[in-house]
């Protein structure tokens, strides 16, 4: 977290914590047929209730917010998080520790629903679901990312993740747009290839890159990933949550590029092949 972000983080956190539990999610503008799905790690459990509160306070309220945690955390749930459970928010458990569980379990549990994934270390603006859902209504068969990066190639080879630019306004829609999970991604029912649930395969090819795995599954299914034409504000980072993060490993060691190369090698996905599949 940048020093300039600290005051905004503190202010937004206090604002979320000041809302009585009885009023969380009590007055949505609209209820939408969407499941919000996320996961977390032990070091973020103490602040996770802030993220959940921000999702409960959305203008467009989802049917359910589901938090998938590793089974061995059952007895470590902070009271501030546990007491939020009810009709709108549930904690469910997984035997796995990888980040992919934020989506794969909800795909299985809610096969006919659109699923929105979010991160566990930020406070979302109250119009986040409204904006992504309204874009979904325009493109109901495509994956919508509130923010996407454009995967770039040089001489037919994928470049470093650091060279993948954010898609800017007006958005350039194309086959190489990859939704970034931290900003929320909406996956319509049936938008991903059946291999998305192949645990042995994705832990071999992309063990620390769920966004890349889901992008590959979209490509194989012939589903475009679109940059939202109307982006919400950037979510506010929560203090103390950034010390342990996959992005530190993936970016620092260029592990995103390595994992994408492994995926493409397995499925024989070249730059041209991707463009053909999504033409």
N, C-alpha and C positions, 0 to 999 in steps of 0.2 A: 504494500500500500504506500502511495506517495504521501508525503507530509501534507500536501494541499488537500488531500481527500479526508484527513482525519476529522476536521470539524463537521463536515457533511455526514460522515459515518456515525459520529456520536449523536448528532441531532436526529437523524433518521431512525437510529436504534431506539432512542428514548421515545420517539413518537410512536413506534410500534409497541413498545412495552407499556405505554400509557393507556392503551385500549383495553378495557375490561374484557375478560374472556367471554362474558355473556353477549358482548356486542360484536365480537369477531364474526365477520361474514353475515351479519344480521340484516343488512340492507343493500344487497346487490342491485345494480341496475337491471341485470338480466342473468338468467341461469342458462348455461350452455352445455351441450352433450359432449363434454371433454373430460378426460382423466389427466390430472397433473401427476407426474411420476418423478421421483428423485431418490437419491441415495446419499450416504454420508460416511464419514470415517470417525474413529474415536476422538481425534483431536478437535473435531468441530461440533461435537454433541452439545457442549455447554452453550453455544451460541445459535444452534440450529433452529431453536424456537422462533428466533427473529425472522429468519427466512420464511418459515412456515406461516407465521403471522402475516407477512407481506402477501403471501399467496391466498390466505383466507380473506384478505381485505380487497381482493380484486373487484373492480367494477362489474366485470363479467365473471360470475362465479362458476367454477367447474362442478361437475357432479361429485367428484371426489379428489382429494389429494392423498397420494399414497407414498409413504416413505419406506423404502426397502433397506433394511439393515441386516448385517451379518448376525447369524443366530447367537454367537457368543456375546453379543451386546445386550441381550434381553434384560440382564440385571444391572445394566449401567445407564439406563435411560434417565436423564435428569427430570425432576418433577415438573419443571417449567415446560418441558417438551411433552411429557406423558399426559399432563392434564389438558392439553389441547385436543386430545383424541375425542372423536364423536362422529356425528353423521357426515361431517365435511372432511375430517382428517383421520387417517388410520396409519398405524405402524404395522408393517408386515415384515417377515423375516426370510432370509435367504441363506443357503449353505455356502454361498460364494463370497469372495472378498473383492472381486474386480468391479470396476466402475460400470461395466456394461449392464449390471443388474438394474440400473436406474430405468432401463427400457425393456429388457427381455422378459422380465417377470410380468410386467403390465401388459405386454403384447399377448402373453398366454392367458392372463387373468381376465382381460377385457378385449377379446379378439374383434369385436364389432365396433369399438370406440376409437375415436381420434385421441391420440395421446400426446400431451405436451410435456417434454422433459425440461427440467430446470436444474440449476446448480444449488449448492448448499451453503455458499459462503457470501451471499449478497442479499440485498434488500431490493425487491422488485417494485417498480413504479406501479401504481394502481390500475393503469390502463394497459399493462403488458399483455394480458390475455385478450382483452378487447381488440387490440390492434392485430394480434396474430390470428385470432379467430375470424375477424372480418376479412382478412386476406385469404384465409382458408375457404371462405364461402365463394370467393371469386375463382379460386383454383382448387376445387375440392379433391382432386386426385393427385395433387403434387405435395411434396414436403415443403413446409414454409419455415425459413429461419429468420428470426428477427435481425440477425447479423450473419453474414457469410464471408468466408474468405474464398478467393479464386485460386485454385490449385494451378500452378504454372509449370511449364516444361521448357527445357532447353535441349535442343537436338534430340528430342524424343525421350529425354529422361526427366523425371520429376526433380524439381529444385528443392532447396532447403525450405522448411516451413517458414522461416523468417522472410522469405521472398514471396510468400503468398499474400497479396494485398487484400485488405478488406474491400468488399464490393461497395461502391460509393453511389451517391445520388447523381443522376437517375440510375437505378440499378441496372447493371449489365447482366442479364439473365443468360445462363449458358450451362453446358453439361459439366463444367469443372467447378461449379460453385459448391462449397462445402459449408453447411450450417455449423455455427459454433455453439456448442451446448450451453455455455454460460448465459447466453442472451435469450434462451428458450427456443425450442424447435417443436413444430407440430407435425406429427406423423399420422396421416390418415390410415384408417383400417386397410390392410392389404397392400400397403405401399412398399414393403420390404420383402426381399427374397427369403425363402424358407430357411436358408443356411444361417440366418441371423441368430437362431437359437443353438447353433452348433458350438457348444462350450469348448470342446477339445480343439476345434479349429481356430476359433478366435483367440484363445489363450496361447496358441502357438504363433499365429500370424500377427495379431495386434493386441497383446496383453494389456497395454496401457494407453490405448487409443480408441476409445469407444466411438468418438465422432467419426473417425476414419472407417471403422468397421461398418457403422450404420450407413455411411456414404456409399461404400462398396455394395452393400445389400440393396440400396436404392438403385444403383446403376444396373445391377444384375436383374432387377425387377422392371427395369425400363421406366423408373420414376425420376422425374426431374426434381432437383432441389432449388427452390426459388428464394431469392432475397426479398424480404418483405419490402413493398414499395413505401410503406409508412413505418419507419422505425420508432420504437419507444425510446425514451431516454435510457442512457446506459445505467444499469443497476448499480446501486451503491455498495461497495465492498464493506464487509463487516470486519472491524478491527480484530486482529489476532488470529485470522483464519488462513492467512496466506503462507504461513511458514512451511506447511506440508502441502504440496500441490503437484499433480501430475505434470502440469505445464512446465514446472521447473526442470524436470527430468527430460521431458520430450523436446523442449526448446533448447536447453543447454547442451544436450548430447545429439541434437538433430534426430532424435528417435522417431519423430513423426514421419520423417522421410524414409527411414529404414523400414518402419512398419508398413507404410504404404507400398513400398517396393516389394515387400513380402506378400502382401495381399495381391498385388498385380501379377506377380510371378505365379502365384497359385492359380489364379483365375484367368491368366493370360490376357490381362487388361492393359492395353497400350493406350496412349493418348488418342490415337485414331479409333481404336476399338470402342473406347468410351463414348466418343462422339457419334459413332454409328449406332450404338445401343440406345442413345438418348436423342436420336434425330427425330 
